[in-house]
Amino acid sequence: MKKIPFALPEIGEDEIRAVTEVMRSDWITTGPKVAEFEAGLSKYCGASHTVCLSSATAGMELILRMFGIGPGDEVITTPYTFAATANVILHTGAKPVFADVKTDDFNIDPAAVERLITGRTKAVISVDFAGLPADYNEIAAALARKAHLFRPSMNPYQRQSGRPVFISDAAHSMGASYHGKKIGGQADFTVFSFHAVKNLTTAEGGAILYDQSRWENADEIRRKLKLLSLHGQSKDALEKLRAGNWFYTIELAGYKFNMTDMSAAMGLTQLGRYENDILHKRKMICEIYNEAFGTQEWAKLPPLRDTMRESSYQLYPLRLRIPDEEKRNLIIQKMGEQDIALNVHFIPLPLHPLYNKLGYSIDDYPSANECYRAEMSLPVYSRLSADDARTIAQTLIDTVKNI
């Protein structure tokens, strides 16, 4: 049987040509291509401001740092995510507080978030699992109802916010929709990932998006994020190397989180065809799976769209209707023996040694555990043919039947 990998990057001749052109331009680090990519993302997502970075992880950490979040503070997030979402909280010295998920869509439960908000809560980080947006409005409403508990530090952004800052970890959900609008400006800050296996890739990369309707000082916030992302320099490399423009100052102890023009060139190429090509093909693959598994009693189909949201089709998280971790693992093993790679998203954070040693127990998050014990992710990428998707589906059906 033909080998079918779980994921392949969105790389073709257009991307190779775009990166080669940047290399030949003699300017390869942060420069005009990054600025063009930022403008394109803002237009596509309907958010007034975008700051491109080296990763989504960098984006989440910069926001927490900008808001002065640290020891003694708490940040509420989901246990059903990749470690980056919670690791950035630990980096600052703050405490991750996990709110369980809803079993219907894997996303953080706004009611659980509201119960956990205290005077120590300084941020909430939701996660758009598999590309389906969390319920932003309900999370924002929960924050508003508990705003009287908020105890800001002297940090100016905390005081301006008036409540815990709402960050959307949208690593999976570039191109998803919420109430008919592309995501990017619904939360206080939205953070995308452009990692190699994401819908749109820059090899490694990420972006922070936000809107001036929420932040009247949006331009000043952009300057702050740019300073934090590149050593606190008052000028980036392109500005410094202009003839006679050598002088710069270090305004704060920033990081090295900038995106390069080579990465941005890849992103621009894909952004131009994202809606009608990349997103369209991923949706087609997910619909093939839905058609195949819709008649299988053992299969629980993933939520891809409803009256409020539509996914970016980053993942296809199929579940066993009756959670059975041992059976799920055996199915993945048997599929691998037939050269078809499946995956699991995610191992809940309390099951990892780091978080277990910090005192977190999976027993406190029964919904996350139930999702984990049942879930297996099928290949979804635009280079996957419709015939291959049908082969995956039929092979999985046959494998389950024989177990």
N, C-alpha and C positions, 0 to 999 in steps of 0.2 A: 504494500500500500504506500502511496505517496506520503512523505513526511509533511505534516502540517504543524508549524510552530504556533505557540500561543500568541505571539505578537511579532510584527515587523514594523520598522520605522517608515514613516511617510517620506521616502527619499526616492527621487527620480532624476531624470536629466535636467529638469528645470531647477531643482535645488542645487545640483552640482554646478550648473552654469552660473547661478546667482552667486554662490560662494566663490567660484573661480574669479568672477568679475571683481568682487571685493578684494580678493588677494592681489589681483593685478592693479588695483587702484592705489596701492601703497598705504592705504589706511584700513587696518583690520580690527582695531579695538573700538571702544564706544565712540560713535560719531554720527554721521548723517543717516545711515541706515537704521540705527536704533531710534533716532527721532522720527523717522518715517514710519517705522513699525509701531511706535507708541501712538502716533496720530491715527494710523489705520485701525488699531485695536479700539481706541476711543470711539471712532466712528461706527465700527461694527457693533460694539456693545452698548452704545448710547450712554457712555459715561464721559464726563468732561475731562478727566485727567487720568493718565496712565504713566506708570514708571516701570520700565523694563529692568529686570535683574537677572542674576545668575541662576536662580531657582525660586520655586514657590516657598521653600523652607526659608530662604533669605527674606522673602517678602513678609512672611508672618512674623519672623523675629524682629525685623525693622519696625514694624508697627508696634509691637509690644515695647521695644526700646524707646521709640518716640513718645509713647504714653507713660514712660517712666515706671513701668510695671516691674516689680522685683520682690525681694524677700518680704514675707508677711502678707502678700497679695494672693488672691485665688483667681484662676481662670477656668471657666466651665467649658468643657468640650466633650466629645463622644469617645467612648472606649473602642468603637468600631471604626478604626481608621489606621492608616499607616503611621508609624512611630513619629514621623516628622511633626505632625500636628501637636503632639504633646511634648516632644523633645524640646521644641523652642520655648515652651513654658518653663521647663526645667533649666534651660540655659540662663534665663533671667533670674532664677532663684525663687520664682513664684511656685505655687502649688497647683498642679492639675486637679480639677474636680470633675469626675466623670458623671454625665447624665446619660441614662440608658436610652436606647433607641426604640423606635416603633418597629414592630416586626413586619408591618405591611410594606415598608419602603427602605428599611435599614438606616434611616436618617434619625438624627437626634430628636428626642421628644420634647417639644416646647413646654409641656406641662412639667416634665422632670427638670428642665432648666429653671423654670420659675420657682420650684420648690427649693432649689439649691442656692439661689441668690441670697447673699448676706452682705453685711457691710464691708467684708473683705473682698468681694467680687469686683474685679477691675476689667474683665473682658469675658466675652463668650465667643468661642470659635466653633461655628457649625461646619459640617462637612457634607458636600453634595455627593453622596455615595453613588458610584457607577455613572455619574453624570446627571442624576435626577436632583433638581434643586431641593434643598430643605425648605421648610415653611417659613420663609423670611418674615412675613407679616406677623405670624404668631410669635416668633421669637422676639421681634421688635416690640410687640404688645406686652409680652412678659417683662421685658426690660423696663418699659414705661411704667407698668404697674408697680414695679419694685424700685423705682427711681428714688423714692424717699429713703431707702436704705443706703444709697451710694455715699461713700465717704472719700471724696477725691483728695489726693495729695496736693502739693503745691505745683505739680506739673500743669502747665497751661492747657494742654490738650485734654487732660482729664477734667479740668474745671470747665472747659468749653463744652465738653460732651454732656455733662450733667447726669450721666449714667454710665454703666460699663460699656466699653466700646464693643461693637458688634462686627466681628471679622468672619467673612465667609471663606472657608478653605474650599475653593472651587477648582482644585487641582484636576478634577475629572470633568468639569462641566462647561468648558469653553463651547459656546454655541447653543447651550440649553436655554429654554425660555421659561419665564415665570409671569403669569397673568399677561401673556401675549407679548412680552418684551424680552429681548436678549438679556441675560444676566450680566452684571457688571456694576450697576449703580444702586442695587436694592439694599444691600447691607452698608454699614459705614465704610467698610473696605472689602473688596473682593480680590482674592489672590488666585491667579491661574498658574498652572504648571505647563511647561513646554518640554518636559522630559522625553526621552527617546520613544517611549511607548504611548505617549499621549496623542490625542486626535490631531493636534497641530504641534509639531516639534521643531525646536531649534537645537537639537541634540541634548543640550542642557539649557535650562532657562526658566524664567517665570515673570510675572508682572503683577503689580498692584494697580487696581482700578478703583476710583471713587468719584463722587459727583459733587459739583459746587452747590447743588441744591441742599446738601447736608452740611457742607463746610464752606462758610463764606470766605475763609482764608485759604481756599484750595490751592492758590498759587504758592503761598508761603509753605504749606504742607509739602507740596511737590519739591520745593527747594530743600526743605529739611530732609526728605527722603533721599534726594540726590546726594546731599552731603553725607548722610549716614551710609550710603551705598559705596562711597569711594573715598575712604580715609578722611572725610571731613574737609576735603579740598574745596576752596572757593571757585576753582576752575577745573574742568575736566581736561583730559589729555589733549583733545583737539584744540580747545581754547588756548592752552598753555604753549602749544607749539606754533601758534601763529606768530609771524615775525614781529618782534618787539613786545610780545604779550607774555613774557616769561614769568612775571611776578604773580605769586599766589599766596594765600594764607591757609592755615589749618584751623578750622573753626570749632571742630569737635573731634573726639576720638572715634572716627567712623570705621567702617568695615571694608572689605574688598568683595563687593557683591554685584558689580556692574555687569551688564550684558555686552558682548562684542558685536561689531558690525557683521562679522561672518555669521553669527547666530541669527541676528536680525534679518539678514538676507534670506536665510532659509525660511524664517517665519513669514516674511512678506510674500514670498512665492506661494506658500500654502494658504495664507489669508485670502489671496486673490481668488482661489478656487474652493475655499472652505465650504461655503454654504451649499453650492450646487454640485459639488463633486465629492469631497471627502465626507461631509456629513450625510449626504444623500446615500452614498454607498454603505456607510455603517448602519444607517437606518434600514436599508434593504436587507442586510445580513440578519439583523435582529428580527425583522419581520419573517424571514425564512425560518428562523428558529421558533418563533411563536407559532407559526402554522404547523410545524412538525411536532412540537411538544404539547400543543393545546389539547390534543386528544389522549395524552398519556396520563393515566390516573395518578401515577407516582410523582408527576412533575408539577411544581409550583412556579408559574411564569413570573418574571420580574416586572415591576411597574415601570413602564417606559414613558407613558404620558397619561394625564388625566385632565379634568376641566381646568386645573390650575397650572399645570407644569408639563413641559416636554423635555425629555432627556437629551443629552448630547451623544448618547449611544457609545459612551466610552467603554462600558463593560456590558456583558450579558450574564447577570448573576442568577443562573438557574438554581432552584432548590429542590431537594427531596421534600415531598409534602409531609412526610413523617421524618423529622430530623434524626439522622443516624450517622454519626461521625465515622464510625468504622466502615460502614457501607460506602459512604461518600469517598473515603480514601481508597477503597478497593476499586471503585469505579474509575477514579482518576488513574490508578495504577494500570488497570486493564486497558484503558484508552491509550496510555503511554506505550504499552506493549504493541499497540496497533499504529504507532507513530503519530498519534494525535495528542498534542499537549493541551491539557486543561490546567486551571490554576484555582486558587482559593483567595477570596478577598472578603475580609481580612482575618488574620489571627487577632482576636481582641487583645488590646494592650495588657490587660491584667494577666494574660496567659504567658507573657514574655518575662524572662527572669528579672530584667531591670525593674519593671513595674510591680512584679510580685514581691520583690525584696523591699520595695517602697511601701508595701502594706496594702496594695490593691488586690482584691479577690474577685474572680469571675462570678462567684456566687452572688455578688451584689448587683450584677448586671445580667439578669436572666434572659432578657430579650436579645441582647447582643450574643449571648452564648447560644441561644436557639438558632439565630441566623447563621452563626459560624458553623454549627454542627450539620447544617443542611446545605450550605452553599457550595457551588462549583461554577467557576467562570469559564465560558466558552470563548474561543478565538473570535475577535472582532477587529478587523482592520481593512482599509480600503483596497489593499492588494490581495485580499482574500476573495476568490471568485465565488459566484453564486453556487456553482456546482460543488466546490469544496465545502461550502457551508451546509449544503444538503447531505454531503457525505459525512460530515461531522455529526449532524443530527441523527442520521440513520444508524451510524455506527454506535452512537451513544444509546439509542433506543434498543438496539440489539444487545449491547453490553449489559444494560440494566436487566433485560429479559433473561439473560443467561447467568446472572448472579443469584 
